[in-house]
Amino acid sequence: MSDAMNGKTVVITGATGGIGFYSALGIAGLGAEVILIGRKSERAQEAAVRIVKETGNSKVAHLVGDVSTLAGIQQLANDINQRVSQIDVFINNAGYLGNAFRRNEDGIEMHFAVNVLAPWKLTHALMPALKSSSSPRVLNISGGDKPTAVDVTNLQAEKAFKGLITYTHSKSILEAMSIALSRRLESDGVCVNIVFPGRASTSMTQSLSVKGLPGPMKIMMPFFRIFFREDGGKSALEASRSTVFAATDPTLEGVTGRYFDSKSNEKKLHPSSYDDRVHRQIIDVIERL
Ligand SMILES: NC(=O)c1ccc[n+]([C@@H]2O[C@H](COP(=O)([O-])OP(=O)(O)OC[C@H]3O[C@@H](n4cnc5c(N)ncnc54)[C@H](OP(=O)(O)O)[C@@H]3O)[C@@H](O)[C@H]2O)c1
């Protein structure tokens, strides 16, 4: 274990499996206190035990929370705020990919709820703890290597639900929201950046079914099955590297409103992600929820 992140506290959602788990493992290996979040207590505990064992870092804890509902987000924020008074890095890693249109118990479309609303609400609810850090970072984990346009008339798949395309669009909305958030929090000294981790075989990608592929893409299902076949965490470990970089690299201190690809290279987002009018429309919807 190195001590590059010793004294820092990192909170990461969706850290009990997939890319989030390996991100937490990598960050714990740098000596940070790491708080893992997932929906299931036993799974979260197992993940924490494995990270302690593999890194030798005993400062690994877990909290149980579900970011798919407003009540769940609020409860989790309360629990995090009770557990820590300072957060140096907060990573919105938990994501949602659905094969069919679904609303949560609040009536919010699930991709929008988990991939956009939760990162916004949680970050705001954790601001006192973030502001207690001398160099706070928020990372939002995106989902497409080719940033695409935000359609503000389709934020909750109002026009049509298109499975994987609705997921990708929700990540474009997340990208635009993150730029808006970075501008909003700049005066508080909180940096907000976006990471595309790269594709990995995880429970999320393995859950993709032919139903979730839009029309012509359905014929690609056999290819997806091969591409996302179980690989014992190899691709998730690889995909976690850009998150670990953006969470911990000292050269990124004070850097905000940037997007890093799966090779940790800085890239530009789609122009709509930098558009104030797009930001206003997304924030209007979020703030009404
Ligand atoms: N895999 C890819 O190819 C890929 C590519 C680009 C971007 N991404 C993004 O990377 C992130 C991680 O994806 P992944 O593929 O590693 O996913 P995953 O394997 O499905 O892992 C999801 C993690 O999130 C937790 N989780 C799921 N729903 C949650 C909820 N509502 N509340 C709290 N925790 C929740 C899960 O824990 P429990 O089940 O224990 O709750 C698990 O720890 C996502 O944002 C995803 O969109 C993935």
The ligand as an SDF file (V2000), in Angstrom:
LIG
                    3D

 48 52  0  0  0  0  0  0  0  0999 V2000
  -19.6060   -1.6730  -17.5800 N   0  0  0  0  0  0  0  0  0  0  0  0
  -19.3900   -0.8590  -18.5850 C   0  0  0  0  0  0  0  0  0  0  0  0
  -19.0570   -1.2780  -19.7090 O   0  0  0  0  0  0  0  0  0  0  0  0
  -19.5030    0.6230  -18.3830 C   0  0  0  0  0  0  0  0  0  0  0  0
  -19.0950    1.4580  -19.4350 C   0  0  0  0  0  0  0  0  0  0  0  0
  -19.1720    2.8300  -19.2500 C   0  0  0  0  0  0  0  0  0  0  0  0
  -19.6440    3.3420  -18.0670 C   0  0  0  0  0  0  0  0  0  0  0  0
  -20.0530    2.5140  -17.0720 N   0  0  0  0  0  0  0  0  0  0  0  0
  -20.5530    3.1350  -15.8480 C   0  0  0  0  0  0  0  0  0  0  0  0
  -19.7240    2.7350  -14.7690 O   0  0  0  0  0  0  0  0  0  0  0  0
  -20.4880    2.6850  -13.5650 C   0  0  0  0  0  0  0  0  0  0  0  0
  -20.3590    1.3160  -12.9280 C   0  0  0  0  0  0  0  0  0  0  0  0
  -20.8760    0.3700  -13.8350 O   0  0  0  0  0  0  0  0  0  0  0  0
  -20.6430   -1.2060  -13.6900 P   0  0  0  0  0  0  0  0  0  0  0  0
  -20.7420   -1.7550  -15.0630 O   0  0  0  0  0  0  0  0  0  0  0  0
  -19.4570   -1.4780  -12.8590 O   0  0  0  0  0  0  0  0  0  0  0  0
  -21.9590   -1.6080  -12.9150 O   0  0  0  0  0  0  0  0  0  0  0  0
  -22.2970   -2.8800  -12.0000 P   0  0  0  0  0  0  0  0  0  0  0  0
  -21.2950   -3.9580  -12.1400 O   0  0  0  0  0  0  0  0  0  0  0  0
  -23.7040   -3.2060  -12.3090 O   0  0  0  0  0  0  0  0  0  0  0  0
  -22.1140   -2.3130  -10.5360 O   0  0  0  0  0  0  0  0  0  0  0  0
  -23.0590   -1.5100  -10.0330 C   0  0  0  0  0  0  0  0  0  0  0  0
  -22.6950   -1.1450   -8.6080 C   0  0  0  0  0  0  0  0  0  0  0  0
  -23.6350   -0.1840   -8.2490 O   0  0  0  0  0  0  0  0  0  0  0  0
  -24.4090   -0.6630   -7.1550 C   0  0  0  0  0  0  0  0  0  0  0  0
  -25.7480   -0.1720   -7.4220 N   0  0  0  0  0  0  0  0  0  0  0  0
  -26.5420   -0.4550   -8.4720 C   0  0  0  0  0  0  0  0  0  0  0  0
  -27.6960    0.2060   -8.3730 N   0  0  0  0  0  0  0  0  0  0  0  0
  -27.6230    0.9380   -7.2420 C   0  0  0  0  0  0  0  0  0  0  0  0
  -28.5090    1.8080   -6.5860 C   0  0  0  0  0  0  0  0  0  0  0  0
  -29.7200    2.0730   -7.0680 N   0  0  0  0  0  0  0  0  0  0  0  0
  -28.1080    2.3930   -5.4310 N   0  0  0  0  0  0  0  0  0  0  0  0
  -26.8930    2.1320   -4.9030 C   0  0  0  0  0  0  0  0  0  0  0  0
  -26.0110    1.3030   -5.4860 N   0  0  0  0  0  0  0  0  0  0  0  0
  -26.3770    0.7050   -6.6250 C   0  0  0  0  0  0  0  0  0  0  0  0
  -24.2270   -2.1710   -7.1700 C   0  0  0  0  0  0  0  0  0  0  0  0
  -24.2710   -2.6780   -5.8720 O   0  0  0  0  0  0  0  0  0  0  0  0
  -25.4510   -3.5650   -5.2360 P   0  0  0  0  0  0  0  0  0  0  0  0
  -25.9870   -4.4430   -6.3310 O   0  0  0  0  0  0  0  0  0  0  0  0
  -24.7480   -4.2530   -4.1430 O   0  0  0  0  0  0  0  0  0  0  0  0
  -26.4000   -2.5240   -4.7850 O   0  0  0  0  0  0  0  0  0  0  0  0
  -22.7990   -2.2900   -7.6520 C   0  0  0  0  0  0  0  0  0  0  0  0
  -21.9180   -2.0520   -6.5800 O   0  0  0  0  0  0  0  0  0  0  0  0
  -21.9400    3.0190  -13.9670 C   0  0  0  0  0  0  0  0  0  0  0  0
  -22.1740    4.3840  -13.7460 O   0  0  0  0  0  0  0  0  0  0  0  0
  -21.9440    2.7250  -15.4500 C   0  0  0  0  0  0  0  0  0  0  0  0
  -22.9420    3.4400  -16.1110 O   0  0  0  0  0  0  0  0  0  0  0  0
  -20.0080    1.1650  -17.1980 C   0  0  0  0  0  0  0  0  0  0  0  0
  1  2  1  0
  2  3  2  0
  2  4  1  0
  4  5  1  0
  4 48  2  0
  5  6  2  0
  6  7  1  0
  7  8  2  0
  8  9  1  0
  8 48  1  0
  9 10  1  0
  9 46  1  0
 10 11  1  0
 11 12  1  0
 11 44  1  0
 12 13  1  0
 13 14  1  0
 14 15  2  0
 14 16  1  0
 14 17  1  0
 17 18  1  0
 18 19  2  0
 18 20  1  0
 18 21  1  0
 21 22  1  0
 22 23  1  0
 23 24  1  0
 23 42  1  0
 24 25  1  0
 25 26  1  0
 25 36  1  0
 26 27  1  0
 26 35  1  0
 27 28  2  0
 28 29  1  0
 29 30  1  0
 29 35  2  0
 30 31  1  0
 30 32  2  0
 32 33  1  0
 33 34  2  0
 34 35  1  0
 36 37  1  0
 36 42  1  0
 37 38  1  0
 38 39  2  0
 38 40  1  0
 38 41  1  0
 42 43  1  0
 44 45  1  0
 44 46  1  0
 46 47  1  0
M  CHG  2   8   1  16  -1
M  END
$$$$
